[in-house]
Amino acid sequence: MCRTHELRLALLARNDGSATELREELAARGTVVVNLLSSPGSGKTALLEAELTRARERGLAVAALTADLATENDATRLARSGVPVKQVLTDGLCHLEASMLRGQLDGWLPDGTRLVFVENVGNLVCPASYDLGERLRVALMSVTEGEDKPLKYPTAFGLANLVVVTKADLAAAAEFDEAAFLLNVRRVNPGVEVLFTSARKGQGVGELLDRAVAVAEGAEPHRPVMADEPVQHTGCTDAHGDEHDDGQGHGHSRDHGHGHGHSHDHTHDRGDGHRHSHGRTNGREHGQETDPVAAPSRPRPNLAVGELS
């Protein structure tokens, strides 16, 4: 058991090292990675397509990489924006890692690219534990997913530099309790900015791009409290669909909290409102004080030894 634990920590440490190196390499090129995390069906692709289209209209040099277990559907949709887009198929792996991202960017990323949006594999468990070398991590959820989502997935929301709510036009129909949601966000990530968007109605479109551009120009993103806390291992599904969870926490601190499988890439490269946001506050939103509940320790996946290469 001790040997297995050591191997798991070694894998996590190796990813952290790769992420740091990639972040520094991209910074030298003037490029910033934006890591987007959400559940399947959250509307992440629709919003990203709108943001990429807005970037092209503004003459900003951006690119996007989208990861899925199968199909090229998302890359086909994103390519309609007219910016360079690349699809990565993970063959069942539930997350991207820094070394995988570097491999996809090498030889493909156009010179002068300011922003690379990475649409991570659609789940809020495994991707949340892997730093990809991003400067801006964004957790997204739709109003139809429930106000308690941040509490159910504290790592994804607790390590986010920015939170985005999608499908805001459906809030009334879904009986979305905005005040309860914001309270839950504050419990795991005090002070993080929350944007409300609707790709279908155009609400808030362009605000995510604005935040990313600001970081590319030197603005410091919000630093989550959880980024300075020790991590714990929790269950994570590997490439074969097996879940591993020993239920025990193991400390592994890191300064910038944010597999190894086979990947195939397919490249699509074409060159052809109402604002409602809750920013970095002093803890007062809707007349409520910051919730005193401390942010939980960060879970990390319990990886199978067989995933080490």
Phi, psi and omega per residue, in radians:
M1 nan -0.713 3.130
C2 -1.109 -0.711 3.137
R3 -1.122 -0.730 3.114
T4 -1.071 -0.752 3.129
H5 -1.083 -0.732 3.132
E6 -1.087 -0.697 3.132
L7 -1.159 -0.668 3.116
R8 -1.121 -0.797 3.120
L9 -1.118 -0.628 3.118
A10 -1.120 -0.687 3.126
L11 -1.145 -0.766 3.126
L12 -1.127 -0.730 3.131
A13 -1.133 -0.655 3.120
R14 -1.124 -0.709 3.101
N15 -1.129 -0.723 3.125
D16 -1.056 -0.731 3.122
G17 -1.122 -0.747 3.115
S18 -1.110 -0.686 3.138
A19 -1.123 -0.742 3.134
T20 -1.097 -0.772 3.128
E21 -1.091 -0.770 -3.123
L22 -1.140 -0.718 3.131
R23 -1.057 -0.731 3.134
E24 -1.192 -0.707 3.125
E25 -1.104 -0.771 -3.134
L26 -1.199 -0.643 3.109
A27 -1.060 -0.660 3.121
A28 -1.131 -0.451 3.102
R29 -1.597 -0.054 -3.103
G30 1.350 0.475 -3.074
T31 -2.011 2.409 3.121
V32 -2.097 2.352 3.078
V33 -1.670 2.346 3.058
V34 -1.995 2.044 -3.070
N35 -1.733 2.051 -3.092
L36 -1.826 2.150 -3.129
L37 -2.116 2.384 3.057
S38 -2.917 2.982 3.001
S39 -1.307 2.813 3.021
P40 -1.066 2.487 3.062
G41 1.396 0.202 -3.105
S42 -1.340 -0.241 -3.057
G43 1.653 0.242 -3.102
K44 -1.088 -0.756 -3.106
T45 -1.176 -0.725 3.134
A46 -1.084 -0.767 3.130
L47 -1.168 -0.731 -3.134
L48 -1.111 -0.693 3.090
E49 -1.038 -0.739 3.125
A50 -1.143 -0.695 3.137
E51 -1.180 -0.705 3.124
L52 -1.154 -0.694 3.089
T53 -1.085 -0.753 3.105
R54 -1.086 -0.692 3.125
A55 -1.105 -0.753 3.123
R56 -1.109 -0.722 3.122
E57 -1.099 -0.540 3.130
R58 -1.518 -0.041 3.122
G59 1.326 0.404 3.133
L60 -1.532 2.398 3.140
A61 -1.464 1.759 -3.124
V62 -2.258 2.840 3.075
A63 -2.544 2.896 -3.132
A64 -2.470 2.473 3.061
L65 -2.198 2.226 -3.095
T66 -2.120 2.354 -3.064
A67 -2.012 2.327 3.085
D68 -2.529 2.820 3.067
L69 -1.231 -0.563 -3.120
A70 -2.776 2.839 3.140
T71 1.296 2.735 3.067
E72 -1.919 0.361 -3.035
N73 -1.018 -0.790 -3.081
D74 -1.181 -0.679 3.115
A75 -1.124 -0.671 3.112
T76 -1.082 -0.721 3.122
R77 -1.178 -0.809 -3.099
L78 -1.158 -0.548 -3.133
A79 -1.121 -0.351 3.099
R80 -1.123 -0.305 3.119
S81 -1.253 -0.342 3.139
G82 1.557 0.139 3.106
V83 -1.850 2.820 3.103
P84 -1.054 2.246 -3.106
V85 -2.338 2.462 3.121
K86 -2.322 2.375 3.099
Q87 -1.758 2.354 3.028
V88 -2.060 2.188 3.069
L89 -1.775 2.136 -3.017
T90 -1.583 -0.041 3.128
D91 0.962 0.698 3.058
G92 1.760 -0.256 3.115
L93 -1.204 2.379 -2.959
C94 -1.530 0.098 -3.100
H95 -2.808 2.862 2.969
L96 -1.662 2.745 3.023
E97 -2.200 2.864 -3.066
A98 -1.047 -0.728 -3.128
S99 -1.155 -0.594 3.098
M100 -1.164 -0.741 -3.139
L101 -1.117 -0.767 3.122
R102 -1.014 -0.756 3.134
G103 -1.063 -0.583 3.136
Q104 -1.345 -0.569 -3.097
L105 -1.390 -0.550 -3.111
D106 -1.024 2.160 3.092
G107 1.367 -0.065 -3.135
W108 -2.010 -0.727 -3.037
L109 -1.090 2.095 -3.114
P110 -1.103 2.506 3.089
D111 -1.057 2.485 3.107
G112 1.485 0.051 3.132
T113 -1.156 2.177 -3.137
R114 -1.502 -0.710 -3.063
L115 -2.269 2.375 3.003
V116 -2.092 1.965 3.082
F117 -1.548 2.174 3.119
V118 -1.909 1.972 3.062
E119 -1.542 1.731 -3.033
N120 -1.206 2.920 3.105
V121 -0.986 2.446 -3.020
G122 -1.288 1.452 2.893
N123 -2.894 2.821 -3.042
L124 -1.892 0.290 -3.118
V125 -1.827 -1.405 -3.049
C126 -1.055 -0.826 -3.098
P127 -1.030 -0.477 -3.077
A128 -1.155 -0.377 -3.054
S129 -1.647 -0.035 -3.053
Y130 -2.019 2.038 3.008
D131 -1.266 2.199 -3.141
L132 -1.747 0.066 -3.034
G133 1.595 0.297 -3.130
E134 -1.331 2.743 2.974
R135 -1.791 -0.363 -3.135
L136 -2.348 2.074 3.091
R137 -1.893 2.278 -3.060
V138 -2.152 2.191 3.023
A139 -1.776 2.228 -3.111
L140 -2.055 2.600 2.977
M141 -2.701 2.645 3.123
S142 -1.612 2.819 -3.128
V143 -1.169 -0.267 -3.123
T144 -1.493 -0.050 -3.037
E145 -1.614 -0.180 3.100
G146 1.823 2.435 -3.069
E147 -1.178 -0.321 -3.077
D148 -1.587 0.131 -3.107
K149 -0.948 -0.773 3.130
P150 -1.052 -0.549 3.129
L151 -1.337 -0.560 3.123
K152 -1.295 -0.527 -3.109
Y153 -2.228 1.186 -3.023
P154 -1.153 -0.486 3.128
T155 -1.208 -0.823 -3.109
A156 -1.045 -0.806 -3.100
F157 -1.482 -0.534 -3.103
G158 -1.263 -0.416 3.124
L159 -1.782 0.086 -3.105
A160 -1.328 2.454 3.001
N161 -1.476 -0.273 -3.110
L162 -2.736 2.469 3.080
V163 -2.036 2.332 -3.138
V164 -2.156 2.233 3.049
V165 -1.728 2.222 -3.124
T166 -1.848 2.927 3.115
K167 0.997 0.661 -3.096
A168 -1.078 -0.391 3.123
D169 -1.183 -0.249 3.136
L170 -1.741 0.120 -3.038
A171 -1.027 -0.785 -3.117
A172 -1.144 -0.776 -3.133
A173 -1.122 -0.606 -3.126
A174 -1.496 -0.049 -3.091
E175 0.952 0.771 -3.125
F176 -1.239 2.200 -3.135
D177 -1.637 1.652 -3.057
E178 -1.076 -0.758 -3.116
A179 -1.084 -0.725 3.128
A180 -1.152 -0.700 3.119
F181 -1.093 -0.818 -3.118
L182 -1.110 -0.626 3.083
L183 -1.103 -0.740 3.139
N184 -1.171 -0.652 3.072
V185 -1.071 -0.783 -3.121
R186 -1.103 -0.515 -3.126
R187 -1.147 -0.597 -3.109
V188 -1.796 -0.315 -3.072
N189 -2.642 1.297 -3.112
P190 -1.021 2.327 3.038
G191 1.512 -0.098 -3.124
V192 -1.214 2.507 3.113
E193 -1.362 2.483 3.121
V194 -2.125 2.172 3.086
L195 -1.869 2.438 3.072
F196 -1.889 2.214 -3.030
T197 -2.366 2.780 2.980
S198 -2.547 1.864 3.137
A199 -1.123 -0.588 -3.112
R200 -1.199 -0.675 -3.116
K201 -1.687 -0.184 -3.118
G202 1.486 0.060 -3.124
Q203 -1.164 2.202 3.064
G204 1.272 0.008 3.141
V205 -1.144 2.273 -3.107
G206 1.836 -0.335 -3.118
E207 -1.269 -0.678 3.059
L208 -1.078 -0.745 3.100
L209 -1.073 -0.750 3.122
D210 -1.026 -0.764 -3.138
R211 -1.138 -0.687 3.137
A212 -1.171 -0.727 3.110
V213 -1.094 -0.709 3.136
A214 -1.043 -0.737 3.108
V215 -1.144 -0.711 3.117
A216 -1.097 -0.472 -3.141
E217 -1.589 0.088 3.023
G218 1.976 -0.065 3.112
A219 -1.192 2.450 3.108
E220 -1.450 2.174 3.094
P221 -1.226 2.812 3.062
H222 -0.950 2.360 3.099
R223 -1.816 1.987 -3.117
P224 -1.173 2.548 3.059
V225 -1.017 -0.686 -3.079
M226 -1.112 -0.366 -3.118
A227 -1.130 -0.353 -3.115
D228 -1.790 0.123 -3.083
E229 -1.826 2.742 3.100
P230 -1.158 2.729 -3.096
V231 -1.809 2.862 3.052
Q232 -2.268 2.677 3.075
H233 -1.532 2.393 3.003
T234 -2.345 3.094 -3.072
G235 -1.115 2.550 3.103
C236 -2.608 2.325 -3.140
T237 -1.440 2.225 -3.124
D238 -1.538 -3.001 -3.040
A239 -1.120 -0.333 -3.116
H240 -1.726 0.061 3.093
G241 1.469 0.152 3.131
D242 -1.568 2.394 -3.139
E243 -1.779 2.415 -3.123
H244 -2.177 2.206 -3.140
D245 -2.741 1.932 3.114
D246 -1.606 -0.052 3.048
G247 1.252 0.194 -3.129
Q248 -2.026 2.442 3.113
G249 -1.521 2.463 3.104
H250 -2.297 2.141 -3.097
G251 -1.121 2.378 3.080
H252 -2.794 1.526 -3.042
S253 -1.443 2.701 3.124
R254 -2.626 2.653 -3.075
D255 -1.360 -0.621 -3.096
H256 -2.124 1.500 -3.094
G257 -1.241 2.020 2.893
H258 -2.238 nan nan
G259 nan -2.960 -3.053
H260 -1.820 1.929 3.080
G261 -2.620 -2.882 3.137
H262 -1.816 2.461 3.134
S263 -2.298 2.610 3.071
H264 -2.207 2.327 -3.115
D265 -1.982 2.536 3.111
H266 -2.321 2.160 -2.983
T267 -1.813 2.307 2.979
H268 -2.015 1.991 -3.082
D269 -2.309 1.835 -3.067
R270 -2.141 2.351 3.089
G271 -1.924 0.073 -2.981
D272 -0.002 nan nan
G273 nan -2.241 3.091
H274 -1.547 2.055 -3.112
R275 -1.716 2.295 3.139
H276 -2.461 1.731 -3.106
S277 -2.363 2.687 3.072
H278 -2.103 1.929 -2.987
G279 -1.565 -2.865 3.131
R280 -1.269 1.809 -3.019
T281 -1.873 3.111 3.062
N282 -1.611 0.352 3.073
G283 1.703 0.169 -3.134
R284 -2.033 1.897 3.059
E285 -2.366 2.307 -3.109
H286 1.007 0.549 3.075
G287 1.297 0.227 -3.102
Q288 -1.870 2.589 3.094
E289 -1.415 2.756 3.075
T290 -1.030 2.333 -3.139
D291 -1.158 2.317 -3.057
P292 -1.337 -0.117 -3.105
V293 -1.098 2.237 -3.125
A294 -1.279 2.551 3.098
A295 -1.119 2.387 -3.110
P296 -1.265 2.849 3.059
S297 -1.134 2.642 -3.056
R298 -1.371 2.121 3.052
P299 -1.249 2.626 3.035
R300 -2.309 2.637 -3.052
P301 -1.195 2.544 3.080
N302 -1.641 1.648 -2.967
L303 -1.480 2.581 3.075
A304 -1.301 2.500 3.137
V305 -1.040 -0.560 -3.112
G306 -1.117 -0.258 -3.139
E307 -1.394 -0.229 3.098
L308 -1.279 2.429 3.127
S309 -1.903 nan nan
